[in-house]
Amino acid sequence: MTDSKIVLITGASSGIGAATAAHLAQAGHHVIAGARREDRLRDLVDSTAAAAGGSLAVRRLDVTDRTQVAAFVENAVDTHGRIDVLVNNAGVMPLSRLDALLVEQWDATIDVNVRGLLNGIAAALPHFQGRGRGHFVTVASIGAHQVVPTGAVYCATKYAAWAITEGLRLELDPAIRVTTVSPGVVASELADTITDADAAAAMRTYRADAISPDAIARAIAYAIGEPDDVDVNELIVRPARQR
Ligand SMILES: NC(=O)c1ccc[n+]([C@@H]2O[C@H](COP(=O)([O-])OP(=O)(O)OC[C@H]3O[C@@H](n4cnc5c(N)ncnc54)[C@H](OP(=O)(O)O)[C@@H]3O)[C@@H](O)[C@H]2O)c1
């Protein structure tokens, strides 16, 4: 039987976040899923049959708004008395070459992928420290390990996500676990935010071999499911064909 945990997931209206929310609720965890698109969150609830002892609740959330992220965590603590896991998954990837100077997209990428992650940490860390236990899961990327043309800003945010999460691991009491999951190419809506025509065309080729977001959901479930004295720090999950 699953040790039922209270799991918060950001960016859960599509792709990896939605798959992870469904997978964990079906495994008997209590999941609170946040994102901006409330219609898509309602669709997720309608299509998910939570296991007995588990549940799936949703809440509108913009991770760039620190107050909203704090309320997301507080609401879960009020409802369940605690939180066990925060999956910082929300992300955007509007790729372009630097000389395209899409400076507003650079800012938006940093706001969601870095500030959003920090907002999640700021909201959950006091609860984890107060209880003397907890688990941060960061969804980074293969872009946290290599830079590709058109990916300078996106990869920079994922290198930052890796560094911030590793910093947590080094600084925190070992009772608070820290996992970075770095996906390779996964079928999702992530490339839909690309407005630059050249980058979009290159991504169609690059993303031809994609794995299901369920693969990342299973990786996160594995990390969460290990005993308290086992900290799964880093997982890279790529399509077998990806080089
Ligand atoms: N798919 C891949 O190939 C791949 C590879 C490596 C890493 N990743 C990472 O995996 C994570 C999930 O991406 P995905 O592939 O599942 O793409 P996706 O289908 O586009 O999902 C991204 C999620 O982030 C949410 N989001 C975006 N901005 C937000 C904000 N300001 N506040 C709250 N939520 C926000 C979106 O929801 P709303 O728009 O409804 O808010 C959506 O639920 C990202 O961090 C991404 O960088 C993906």
The ligand as an ORCA input file, in Angstrom:
! r2SCAN-3c Opt
* xyz 0 1
  N       8.736     18.547    -22.824
  C      10.064     18.500    -22.842
  O      10.660     18.050    -23.845
  C      10.857     18.980    -21.648
  C      12.220     18.693    -21.632
  C      12.972     19.154    -20.564
  C      12.374     19.854    -19.522
  N      11.050     20.120    -19.569
  C      10.473     20.900    -18.460
  O       9.317     20.251    -17.986
  C       8.466     21.222    -17.365
  C       7.045     20.999    -17.840
  O       6.985     21.281    -19.225
  P       6.108     20.414    -20.257
  O       7.054     19.810    -21.207
  O       5.140     19.566    -19.554
  O       5.382     21.605    -21.083
  P       3.894     22.152    -21.066
  O       2.932     21.105    -21.526
  O       3.946     23.427    -21.843
  O       3.634     22.452    -19.537
  C       4.135     23.605    -18.904
  C       3.284     23.884    -17.691
  O       3.804     25.049    -17.042
  C       2.707     25.869    -16.710
  N       3.099     27.267    -16.580
  C       3.688     28.086    -17.478
  N       3.812     29.319    -16.967
  C       3.273     29.273    -15.709
  C       3.102     30.216    -14.683
  N       3.487     31.506    -14.831
  N       2.520     29.811    -13.539
  C       2.102     28.549    -13.381
  N       2.245     27.604    -14.308
  C       2.829     27.967    -15.468
  C       1.687     25.656    -17.825
  O       0.376     25.927    -17.349
  P      -0.472     27.249    -17.616
  O      -0.056     27.785    -18.953
  O      -1.873     26.754    -17.554
  O      -0.125     28.151    -16.465
  C       1.821     24.158    -18.050
  O       1.004     23.450    -17.157
  C       9.048     22.586    -17.708
  O       9.771     23.087    -16.600
  C       9.999     22.277    -18.853
  O      11.044     23.209    -18.958
  C      10.265     19.681    -20.605
*
